[in-house]
Amino acid sequence: MTTATLTRPTMRRSAIDIAKFLGLGAFILWLLFLGEGGLGYQWQWYLVPRYLYSFSGGTFTPGPLLQGLWVTLQITGLSLGLTLIFGLTAAVLRLSDSFMGRVVAQGYVELIRNTPLLIQLFFIYFVIAPVLDISAFTAAVLTLSLFEGAYASEIFRAGIQSVQMGQWEAAYSLGLSRFDTYRKIILPQAIRRILPPLTGVAVSLVKDSALASTIAVYELTQQGQLVIADSFLTFEIWFTVAAIYLAVTISLSWVASVLERRLYSEEPHAH
């Protein structure tokens, strides 16, 4: 069977997926036009670009929505780094021989996963932040990191436990310490397996960062609310904000997919 023959079904499926996506987009546009007629709402999309960017004297100036997007990306990036640290630490502690370490890690995971994120955000901002003298931005990053870290810890734990016991035994037979065993043997194999669910954690961080608006962090959602209060372009701005979030999450998923394929291609396969 030739390569061209093998790729035809894939190309056909891709064409069908694109057609479905375009059909869904057309259906949504049709609903918007129906809503315009039913509500008597006059769309003013031509006003939206001024809240995204402007050119003055040939100089590009980001508008409030792009400024909010930059803050959202900052929150997401910092939170993702801390999420991986918290998640991996909790997972290793739960798999350790230390009774106290297992208790602390289990308590952290259960407490975070069984309480609402908004309540955690308010608690850290109104109770912890004044004590530690941290800003609303830092409080938002810390809250999101702790929240997503609890879920990431279960992903890390599952990935670590999926590595065959023979890998551990081989590492110990070579005289590697537990730290080196994790760093050189176990985690490189586990990361390949848990990358897709970790991508889901990153996507959740992007969306959950919108809650930072409740503590006056001027991220994308908060900027959208301010623009709406100023312009009364309620539907146009919210649809634009939603499209920006969608673009960011789709980009994250695409990058993770490329990285996953690269890692998988580098993984040795048994013959």
N, C-alpha and C positions, 0 to 999 in steps of 0.2 A: 504494500500500500504506500503510495507516494505522500510526500509532505503536503502537496497541494490538496490531495484528497482528505488528509487529516485535518487541514485547516478550514475546509469548506463548512463543515457543521458549526465550527466556532464562529466563523464570519457570519453565517446565517443567524446564529443566536444573537450575535452582537447587533446585527441589523434589526432584528425583531425587538430587542431591548430598546434600541434608539427610537424605533417607531412607537413603542409603548410610551416612552418618556415624552416624546413630542405630542402624542395623543393626550396624555395626562395634562401637559401644559396647556394645550388648546382647550381642554375641558375646564380647567381652572379659569382661564381667561374668559370663557363663555359665562361661567358663573359670576365673575366679577362684573361683566357687562349687564347681566340680569340684575345683580344687586344694585348697580348704579341706577337702573330704571326703577326698581321697586322702592329704593330709599330716597330717590330724588337727589342722590349725591353726585356732585360734579368732580370727577377725577382731575387732579392738577399735578400730574407726574412731571411736568416741565419745571416745577419749582423744586423738585427733590435734589437735583445735582448741586445746587448752591449749598446744601447742607452736607454734601460729601466732600467737595473741593472747590477751589476757586483759583483763577489765574490773575495775578496783579503784576503788571509790568513784566510779563513773561516768567514770573515766579509762581511755582505751585505751592498753594497753601491748603493743608487739609482742613476740611470742615469739621463740625462737632461730631458727626457720626464716625468719621475716620479717626478722629482723636479718641473717641470712646473705644473704637476697635483696637487701637494701639494699647490702651489700658487693659482691655480684655485679654489681649495676647500676652501682656506682661503677667497678669494674674495667672493665666493658664500655664505659661512656661515655668514660672517659679513654683506654682502649686504642683505641677507634674514632677519636677525634680524632687521636691520634698515628699510627694506621694510615693515615689519609687523607694526613697530611703525609709520612710515609715513602714511601707508595706513589706519590704524585704527584711527589715529588722524584726518586725512582728512575726513574720513567717519563720525566720531562723530561730527566734526564741521559742515559738510553739513546737519546733522540732528538736529543741535542745534537751539536754539531760537535766537542766536546772528546773527544779520544781517552781521556784519563785518566778523565773523567767516565763515559764508556761502560764502561770497564773496571771501575771501582769499582761502578757500578750493576749490571752483569752479575754480578760476583763476589758481591755481596750477595744477589741474587735466587737464584743457583744454590746458594750455601752454605745459605741458609735453607730453600729448598724441598727440599733433598736430605738434610736431617738431621731426626731426630724432634724434635717440639716439647718432649717431656718432657726430652730431653737438653739442649736449649737452655735450658730453665727451670732445670735443676740447675746448668748451667754459669754462668749469670748470677747465680743465688742464692749458690752456694758459692764462686765464683771472682771474679766482678766486683763483687757487692754488698759484700763486706768491704773491697775496695779503695776503692770510691766511698762507702762508709758509707751505704748505702741500705737501706730496710726490705724485708721480704718482700713487702709490698703493692706497693711501687714496682718490685721485681724482677719480679713477676708482670705488672704493666702493661707494663713495658718489653719483656719477652719476647713477650707476646701481640701487642704493637704491631709489633715487628720481624717476627714470623712472618706475621701477616696482611698486613702492609705489602708483603711480597714478592709475595703473590698479588694484592693490590690494584694493584701497579705494572703487572702485565700487563693488568689490566682497564683502567686509565687509558691505557696505551700503545695498546691496541686502539681505545679510544674516540677518542683524539686522531688516530690514523691513519685513522679512518673519516671524518673531516671532509674534505670535498673540497679539493683543492689550490687551487682558485679562491678559497676563503676566505682562505687565506694570502696569495695574490697580491694580493687586494683590500686586505687589511690593510696590506701593505707599500707598496702604491701610495698609501695615505692617509698614509704616513709614520709608522705606529705602530711602536713598538719591539717586540722579541720578547716582552717581559714583558706589554706592553699587548695584544699580539695574543692571547696565551694567555688573559689575564684577561677581555678584552672580546669576543673573537670565538670562539676555539677551545673553551675549557672550557665556556662556557654551552651550546654545542651538544653537546659530548661527554657532559656530565653526564646529559642527557636519555636518551642511548643506553645508558649504563652503570649507571643506577640499579638495575635488577633484579639484576645480578651483585654490585653493591656491597651490596645487601640481604643476599645470601648470605654475604658477608664478615661483616656485623654479626651474623647468626644464628650463624655459626661461632664468633665471639668469645664469645657467650653460653654456648655449649656448652663451648668450650675453657677458659673461665674455671674450670671445675670442677677442672682440673689444679692450680690454685693451692692446693688443699687439701693437696697433697703437700709444700708448704713452709710449712704451718701458717698459712695465711691463712684466717680464719674466714668464708669465703663460704658459699653455700648448701649445697654438698656436704659441706663439713667440719662445718657445724652439723648436718646430717642424720646424719652418722656419730656425733657426740657424743650426739644425742638417742637414737639406736638403742642406744648403749652404756648409756644411762641407763634406757631404758624397755623394751628388747627388742622394740619394735614394728617389726621389720625390714621386713616387706613394706608395712605401712601407711605408714611414713615414706618409704621409697624411692619408692612410688607417688605420694605427695604431692609429693615433691621433683621427680619427673619431670613431674607435672602443672603445677607452678609454672614449670619451664623451658619447657614447651609453651606455656603462657599468654603468657610473655614473647616467645618467638620468633614466635608467631602475631600478637601485637600489633605487633611490628616489621614483619612482612610486610604487615600491613594498612596501617600508616602509610606504608610505602614505596609501596604500591599507590595510595593516595590521592594522594601527592605526584607519582607518575609520571603519573597521569591529569591532574593540574593542570598539570604542565609540558608535557605533550603538547598540552593544549588551548590553551596559550599559544604554542606553536610555530607560526609561519606556514607555511601549506601552499600548495603551488603549485596553481594552477587551470588 
